[in-house]
Amino acid sequence: MLLHPAQKIIAKDLHRFRVLRCGRRFGKTSLIIEEIKGIAISRPTRIAYIANNYQQARDIAWEQLKKELRPAIIETNEARLEIKIRTIKNEASHIVLRGWESIENLRGQAFDFLAIDEVAMMSNFWIGWQEVLRPTLTDKKGSVLFSSTPKGYNHFFDLCNLELNDPDFKTFHFSSYDNPFLPKDELDKAKATLPEERFAQEYLAKFQKTTGLVYKEFSRTKHLYDNLPKGEYTKIGGVDFGYTNPAAVLDIRYYNEKFYVEDEWYKTERTESQIAEYVAGCGFGAVYPDPESPSAIEELRRRRVNVREVVKNKDSIQSGIQKIRELFLSGNLLINKRCVNLIMELETYCYDEDKDDKNRKEKPIKANDHALDALRYVIQTFDYFPAINLKLREQFLKNMNRQQLNSAK
């Protein structure tokens, strides 16, 4: 397979963890296939290609991979998407294709190379990477090629910036125009017909804010901090229970009319007992948990955790969202930079953009909201006053009402 010049730059790089941010039709899949082929044939290796889901792994890479490896294939497993091939020294390499939803099955395995495709689309990415995939590389000091087109300022944005502090990482940025095999006039037509922000994201691979953001007042520049200022803080905890979906625990400090989210605990496959054990060890003065988990709340009480009641009704989500937005607007809600999952959720939690639904502003999509729920339980229930300047609050409410009237027209 012939690589174009931009692909060759990536293929020749020797960093252990390469991150490719590229536009649509740049040729990332063909680059991945070529890298897998080169590594697998040269020596006995174990390789995994991971797509956003099983069907994408089959549709995007499976047939192309079999075609490129056909002369060297020893056996294939169509159901499991696995290939065994012969190396140049007549040894064997194993290649597996998986969907992100099934990466738990890779625990305990060892790989020489991982190709993780469409990273921006993967839910709970940091948990999957840090707890499941990263350990599979330890024995063999394996390497990774991450690739994706951006999708808002989510975990992929943070992944691209790891090169700033970790010499093992290197990020590459190429647009669709960098593929010389794509007709330029077709790209220009897309530019003429798509909204500017959409074209910038999909074809120029630029990070753009997600449309319909709930917390559009949040700004990395204004609301993130490195070190907690000195003060007499009230230490409180917000808890959202989960098992398949992440459980989220936020360590929140309140002082001088400001909330500081100092740390987060964001884990999957934790039992109610394990979550309660963690919370009990945090030393919170009070804890505000999900009220719809009575058995989990009982686990907290059993460990003498000071549980405060969180009221949940048909208006509680919207009222909690409004209070958080007010706090961002006033600068009275700040977040430690280490809280990467909370930050990711703030930058991806959005309203349903169904244009036929006149009430869509009342319906945030139920996704990327676990740490946000933990935050909301605290903000909407904790007794604080004044939280913001009353004139600022009055103006904010007027703007909210105006937005709702416009959306109903």
Legacy VTK file of the C-alpha trace (Angstrom):
# vtk DataFile Version 3.0
C-alpha trace
ASCII
DATASET POLYDATA
POINTS 409 float
0.000 0.000 0.000
1.396 3.376 -1.032
1.554 5.962 1.761
1.290 9.643 0.949
3.881 12.110 2.364
1.924 13.074 5.493
1.327 9.413 6.359
5.040 8.710 5.940
5.903 11.404 8.502
3.805 9.590 11.094
5.015 6.111 10.120
8.681 7.097 10.452
8.290 8.664 13.901
9.763 6.641 16.778
7.759 7.973 19.737
6.148 5.227 21.779
2.724 6.891 21.851
1.718 8.700 18.675
-1.517 10.680 18.473
-2.942 11.478 15.046
-5.478 14.314 14.811
-6.700 14.403 11.240
-9.581 15.375 8.976
-12.010 13.002 7.295
-10.558 10.890 4.470
-6.996 11.761 5.450
-6.131 8.070 5.284
-5.722 7.134 8.937
-7.197 3.657 8.513
-4.931 2.812 5.584
-1.970 4.059 7.642
-3.034 1.853 10.563
-3.399 -1.192 8.286
0.049 -0.599 6.819
1.629 -0.260 10.268
-0.072 -3.416 11.545
1.111 -5.328 8.484
4.708 -4.138 8.812
4.955 -4.950 12.508
3.180 -8.316 12.311
5.237 -9.660 9.411
8.625 -8.505 10.716
8.582 -10.469 14.012
6.261 -12.508 16.269
3.890 -9.996 17.839
0.478 -9.559 19.404
-1.468 -6.621 17.998
-4.921 -5.178 18.702
-6.937 -2.795 16.539
-9.678 -1.108 18.573
-12.557 0.800 16.980
-15.430 2.619 18.650
-17.574 -0.532 18.432
-17.501 -4.073 17.034
-19.402 -3.204 13.861
-17.009 -0.381 13.003
-14.045 -2.698 13.541
-15.581 -5.125 11.048
-16.737 -2.505 8.544
-13.688 -0.243 8.598
-10.672 -2.498 9.020
-11.453 -6.219 8.841
-11.785 -6.786 5.083
-8.992 -4.358 4.260
-6.683 -6.037 6.757
-7.396 -9.515 5.364
-6.732 -8.266 1.838
-3.362 -6.768 2.760
-2.267 -9.817 4.773
-3.695 -12.559 2.523
-0.339 -14.063 1.387
0.797 -14.440 5.011
-2.451 -15.574 6.661
-2.327 -18.898 8.515
-5.897 -18.802 9.836
-8.756 -16.386 10.507
-11.663 -16.348 12.931
-14.521 -14.399 11.348
-16.711 -14.380 14.451
-13.996 -13.098 16.797
-12.224 -10.930 14.190
-8.834 -12.541 14.777
-6.020 -13.334 12.351
-2.903 -15.470 12.714
-0.174 -14.713 10.164
3.269 -16.017 9.239
6.281 -13.742 9.804
9.251 -13.456 7.441
11.087 -15.987 9.644
8.188 -18.453 9.497
7.001 -17.654 13.023
3.514 -16.445 13.974
1.878 -13.132 14.877
-1.642 -12.666 16.226
-3.938 -9.742 15.386
-7.274 -9.091 17.105
-9.935 -6.508 16.258
-12.196 -5.275 19.028
-14.876 -2.706 19.741
-14.414 -0.260 22.599
-17.430 -1.770 24.363
-15.595 -5.086 24.818
-12.094 -3.978 25.846
-12.637 -5.472 29.304
-11.969 -8.815 27.605
-8.393 -7.643 26.965
-7.536 -7.460 30.672
-4.593 -9.688 31.511
-3.365 -9.891 27.922
-0.086 -8.498 26.580
0.387 -6.589 23.317
3.292 -5.234 21.316
1.181 -2.677 19.455
-2.265 -1.102 19.790
-4.077 0.943 17.160
-6.961 2.871 18.744
-9.169 4.406 16.060
-11.724 7.247 16.471
-10.659 7.989 20.031
-12.897 11.064 20.287
-15.983 8.849 19.974
-15.083 6.537 22.880
-16.998 6.884 26.133
-15.144 6.744 29.461
-11.887 6.809 27.531
-9.503 7.517 30.412
-10.855 4.628 32.461
-10.489 2.236 29.538
-7.014 3.483 28.687
-5.532 3.731 32.177
-7.150 0.686 33.783
-7.406 -1.787 30.898
-5.242 -0.989 27.865
-2.166 0.709 29.303
-1.309 -2.319 31.505
-1.410 -4.627 28.444
1.692 -2.838 27.124
3.834 -3.148 30.243
5.487 -6.551 29.706
6.597 -5.869 26.149
6.920 -2.083 26.367
4.359 -1.926 23.596
3.546 1.153 21.530
0.291 2.816 20.456
-1.076 4.777 17.526
-4.128 6.793 18.614
-6.139 8.396 15.826
-9.298 10.451 15.496
-11.110 13.409 14.065
-11.978 15.829 16.903
-15.419 15.899 18.511
-15.554 18.968 20.702
-13.131 19.645 23.532
-13.325 16.198 25.087
-10.772 13.594 26.209
-9.161 13.566 22.753
-8.185 17.212 23.234
-6.414 16.280 26.473
-4.776 13.271 24.814
-3.380 15.516 22.076
-1.842 17.772 24.725
-0.026 15.018 26.627
3.049 15.654 24.481
3.528 18.917 26.388
4.475 17.045 29.571
5.302 13.471 28.530
8.240 12.843 26.153
6.785 9.446 25.175
3.899 11.202 23.397
3.919 12.931 20.016
0.875 14.516 18.362
0.419 15.020 14.622
-2.167 17.330 13.062
-3.190 17.007 9.426
-6.267 18.179 7.543
-8.125 16.396 4.763
-6.254 18.632 2.317
-3.030 16.827 3.281
-4.209 13.714 1.434
-3.033 14.334 -2.155
-5.314 11.560 -3.439
-8.471 13.494 -2.479
-9.908 15.814 -5.162
-9.445 19.347 -3.837
-12.607 20.544 -5.554
-14.643 18.038 -3.518
-13.207 19.424 -0.296
-13.959 22.953 -1.475
-17.577 21.949 -2.149
-17.858 20.622 1.386
-16.438 23.892 2.670
-19.046 25.850 0.712
-22.008 23.792 1.937
-21.170 22.980 5.568
-21.357 25.377 8.529
-17.939 26.894 9.184
-17.556 25.195 12.576
-18.523 21.783 11.192
-16.077 22.027 8.282
-13.303 23.180 10.630
-13.855 20.145 12.842
-14.503 17.423 10.275
-12.064 18.401 7.522
-9.494 20.718 9.121
-9.415 18.636 12.333
-9.725 21.703 14.537
-11.237 21.521 17.992
-14.629 23.242 18.133
-17.084 23.642 20.980
-19.880 21.069 20.914
-23.156 22.526 19.632
-25.954 22.790 22.174
-23.612 22.808 25.177
-25.384 22.971 28.520
-22.538 24.668 30.380
-21.391 27.118 27.734
-20.301 29.550 30.474
-17.493 27.166 31.455
-14.048 28.255 30.282
-10.728 26.493 30.775
-9.089 29.901 31.010
-11.418 31.289 33.686
-12.471 28.285 35.742
-9.448 25.984 36.139
-6.770 26.218 38.819
-3.558 24.394 39.797
-3.300 24.864 43.563
-6.028 25.382 46.140
-5.761 28.835 47.766
-5.265 28.899 51.521
-8.448 29.203 53.559
-10.781 27.654 56.132
-12.680 25.296 53.856
-15.794 23.228 54.361
-15.032 19.843 52.779
-18.050 18.248 51.128
-18.589 15.359 48.730
-20.892 14.756 45.784
-21.575 11.126 44.835
-23.131 9.597 41.729
-23.347 5.812 41.981
-22.646 3.509 39.040
-21.227 0.162 38.022
-21.258 -0.235 34.235
-21.411 3.541 33.963
-18.770 5.274 36.069
-19.278 6.029 39.725
-18.202 9.609 40.389
-17.112 11.143 43.689
-16.156 14.823 43.818
-14.070 16.377 46.606
-15.490 19.907 46.851
-14.255 22.699 49.119
-16.414 25.714 50.026
-14.930 28.961 51.319
-15.682 32.656 51.023
-18.700 32.110 48.730
-16.699 29.971 46.287
-16.778 26.267 45.425
-13.500 24.536 44.518
-13.696 21.044 42.988
-10.361 19.827 44.305
-10.352 16.202 43.149
-12.397 13.465 41.482
-12.758 9.682 41.731
-14.210 8.232 38.527
-14.396 4.438 38.313
-16.371 1.679 36.614
-17.238 -1.745 38.039
-17.213 -0.622 41.664
-19.825 -2.104 43.995
-21.901 0.034 46.343
-19.799 -1.279 49.207
-16.532 -0.311 47.479
-17.838 3.167 46.681
-18.990 3.655 50.263
-15.608 2.490 51.567
-13.841 5.078 49.407
-16.196 7.896 50.427
-15.856 7.009 54.114
-12.097 7.431 53.837
-12.272 10.915 52.301
-13.081 12.777 55.492
-16.003 14.756 54.093
-17.943 16.910 56.537
-21.095 16.102 54.573
-21.930 13.997 51.528
-24.644 14.611 48.930
-25.423 11.353 47.084
-27.772 10.307 44.298
-31.166 10.039 46.057
-32.343 7.244 43.756
-29.884 4.736 45.240
-31.271 3.920 48.708
-29.220 0.744 49.177
-26.006 2.610 48.330
-26.962 5.419 50.709
-27.485 2.837 53.423
-23.932 1.568 52.780
-22.689 5.114 53.423
-24.670 5.458 56.635
-23.427 2.093 57.826
-19.925 3.605 57.702
-21.030 6.673 59.680
-20.858 9.003 56.674
-22.791 12.248 57.227
-25.344 11.853 54.420
-27.457 14.883 53.476
-30.750 14.457 51.664
-30.821 15.488 48.006
-34.318 16.264 46.740
-35.064 14.939 43.269
-38.175 16.006 41.345
-39.206 16.948 37.807
-37.506 20.348 38.087
-34.370 19.377 40.023
-32.135 18.783 36.988
-32.938 22.132 35.377
-32.739 24.054 38.655
-29.397 22.418 39.455
-28.059 23.201 35.984
-29.149 26.812 36.356
-27.363 27.201 39.693
-24.137 25.753 38.263
-24.328 28.085 35.266
-24.831 31.045 37.607
-21.760 30.051 39.591
-19.637 29.801 36.448
-20.958 33.168 35.318
-19.982 34.776 38.622
-16.618 32.994 38.841
-17.626 31.258 42.076
-17.160 27.684 40.828
-13.576 26.618 40.087
-12.111 23.228 39.154
-8.683 21.722 39.690
-6.998 20.819 36.403
-6.555 17.241 37.603
-10.328 16.650 37.323
-10.078 15.573 33.686
-13.340 13.618 33.627
-15.418 16.440 35.074
-13.830 18.836 32.584
-14.563 16.425 29.735
-18.213 16.224 30.783
-18.539 20.003 31.050
-17.291 20.297 27.475
-19.506 17.564 26.005
-22.779 17.564 28.009
-25.315 18.970 25.572
-28.986 19.471 24.818
-30.922 17.397 22.326
-30.607 19.311 19.071
-33.770 17.802 17.541
-35.106 20.776 15.595
-38.670 19.419 15.707
-38.704 19.438 19.504
-39.601 22.915 20.725
-38.798 21.922 24.318
-35.348 20.523 23.559
-33.705 23.017 25.940
-35.354 21.125 28.785
-33.766 17.828 27.770
-30.005 17.426 28.118
-28.903 14.184 26.489
-28.377 11.500 29.131
-24.656 10.989 28.483
-21.379 12.356 29.850
-23.103 13.403 33.067
-21.802 11.236 35.923
-19.406 13.725 37.540
-21.817 16.514 36.610
-24.602 14.787 38.525
-22.321 14.504 41.564
-21.581 18.225 41.252
-25.248 19.098 40.830
-26.306 17.183 43.955
-24.005 19.418 46.000
-24.704 22.738 44.307
-28.486 22.444 44.325
-28.649 21.261 47.963
-25.743 22.816 49.900
-26.926 25.821 51.907
-24.923 28.768 50.689
-25.820 32.478 50.519
-25.043 34.733 48.867
-23.557 32.620 46.071
-23.506 35.362 43.473
-24.241 39.042 43.115
-28.046 39.441 43.094
-28.026 41.855 40.150
-25.961 39.368 38.165
-28.452 36.622 39.058
-31.384 38.789 37.964
-29.742 39.497 34.598
-28.889 35.807 34.150
-32.515 34.777 34.756
-33.736 37.374 32.253
-31.357 35.970 29.635
-32.498 32.413 30.387
-36.161 33.400 29.971
-35.377 35.182 26.706
-33.596 32.067 25.358
-36.556 29.864 26.285
-39.012 32.219 24.556
-36.879 32.279 21.400
-36.587 28.476 21.314
-40.378 28.150 21.591
-41.029 30.328 18.526
LINES 1 410
409 0 1 2 3 4 5 6 7 8 9 10 11 12 13 14 15 16 17 18 19 20 21 22 23 24 25 26 27 28 29 30 31 32 33 34 35 36 37 38 39 40 41 42 43 44 45 46 47 48 49 50 51 52 53 54 55 56 57 58 59 60 61 62 63 64 65 66 67 68 69 70 71 72 73 74 75 76 77 78 79 80 81 82 83 84 85 86 87 88 89 90 91 92 93 94 95 96 97 98 99 100 101 102 103 104 105 106 107 108 109 110 111 112 113 114 115 116 117 118 119 120 121 122 123 124 125 126 127 128 129 130 131 132 133 134 135 136 137 138 139 140 141 142 143 144 145 146 147 148 149 150 151 152 153 154 155 156 157 158 159 160 161 162 163 164 165 166 167 168 169 170 171 172 173 174 175 176 177 178 179 180 181 182 183 184 185 186 187 188 189 190 191 192 193 194 195 196 197 198 199 200 201 202 203 204 205 206 207 208 209 210 211 212 213 214 215 216 217 218 219 220 221 222 223 224 225 226 227 228 229 230 231 232 233 234 235 236 237 238 239 240 241 242 243 244 245 246 247 248 249 250 251 252 253 254 255 256 257 258 259 260 261 262 263 264 265 266 267 268 269 270 271 272 273 274 275 276 277 278 279 280 281 282 283 284 285 286 287 288 289 290 291 292 293 294 295 296 297 298 299 300 301 302 303 304 305 306 307 308 309 310 311 312 313 314 315 316 317 318 319 320 321 322 323 324 325 326 327 328 329 330 331 332 333 334 335 336 337 338 339 340 341 342 343 344 345 346 347 348 349 350 351 352 353 354 355 356 357 358 359 360 361 362 363 364 365 366 367 368 369 370 371 372 373 374 375 376 377 378 379 380 381 382 383 384 385 386 387 388 389 390 391 392 393 394 395 396 397 398 399 400 401 402 403 404 405 406 407 408
